[in-house]
Amino acid sequence: MKEVISQQFDKALKLDEAEYENCIFNQCDFSNQDLSGYKFIDCKFKVCNLSMCKLNKTTLQDVVFTDCKLLGIKFETCNPFSLSFSFEGCQLNHSSFYKMKIPKMIFSNSALLEVDFTEADLTAAIFNNCNLSGAIFDRTNLEKADFRTAVNFSIHPLNNQIKKQDFQGKI
């Protein structure tokens, strides 16, 4: 697989299959593209549209998404090895994190409308200023998760693991 290191992509509409390391993607539109098998390591996506992308066996290692549209993505199909990413100011509506092990995940200032977190491990995850309207938490590990500034969530305490979480009296 071709390696692409320390490059910046501005307003790109297509990517070649490769291993991208320490790259910046700025205002790119990769919506509806098949990025299966691609590798993104230490990359930043800024103001990009990745809605409805296919991510089968895609590596996302230390990836930061800022002000991106990520609608309808099945993140659970990503390569689970070294999986780590965060979201700041993103739209993740209708996406899925089904059965994912993503402890300490950071969601900040993001919309997570109708996102599926069924059976996910979100131990110590942070939902900072996030809208979780319609998000599904079913058999989800939410121990030590921080929902203090999150809004519009509904979590059934008997169907989820919720010890030591911080809801600030919201449930």
Rosetta blueprint (number, residue, H / E / L):
1 M L
2 K L
3 E E
4 V E
5 I E
6 S L
7 Q L
8 Q E
9 F E
10 D E
11 K L
12 A L
13 L L
14 K L
15 L L
16 D L
17 E L
18 A L
19 E E
20 Y E
21 E E
22 N L
23 C L
24 I E
25 F E
26 N E
27 Q L
28 C L
29 D E
30 F L
31 S L
32 N L
33 Q L
34 D E
35 L L
36 S L
37 G L
38 Y L
39 K E
40 F E
41 I E
42 D L
43 C L
44 K E
45 F E
46 K E
47 V L
48 C L
49 N E
50 L L
51 S L
52 M L
53 C L
54 K E
55 L L
56 N L
57 K L
58 T L
59 T E
60 L E
61 Q E
62 D E
63 V E
64 V E
65 F E
66 T E
67 D L
68 C L
69 K E
70 L L
71 L L
72 G L
73 I L
74 K E
75 F H
76 E H
77 T H
78 C L
79 N L
80 P L
81 F L
82 S L
83 L L
84 S E
85 F E
86 S E
87 F E
88 E E
89 G L
90 C L
91 Q E
92 L L
93 N L
94 H L
95 S L
96 S E
97 F L
98 Y L
99 K L
100 M L
101 K E
102 I L
103 P L
104 K L
105 M L
106 I E
107 F E
108 S E
109 N L
110 S L
111 A E
112 L L
113 L L
114 E L
115 V L
116 D E
117 F L
118 T L
119 E L
120 A L
121 D E
122 L L
123 T L
124 A L
125 A L
126 I E
127 F E
128 N E
129 N L
130 C L
131 N E
132 L L
133 S L
134 G L
135 A L
136 I E
137 F L
138 D L
139 R L
140 T L
141 N E
142 L L
143 E L
144 K L
145 A L
146 D E
147 F L
148 R L
149 T L
150 A L
151 V E
152 N L
153 F L
154 S L
155 I L
156 H L
157 P L
158 L L
159 N L
160 N L
161 Q E
162 I L
163 K L
164 K L
165 Q L
166 D E
167 F L
168 Q L
169 G L
170 K L
171 I L
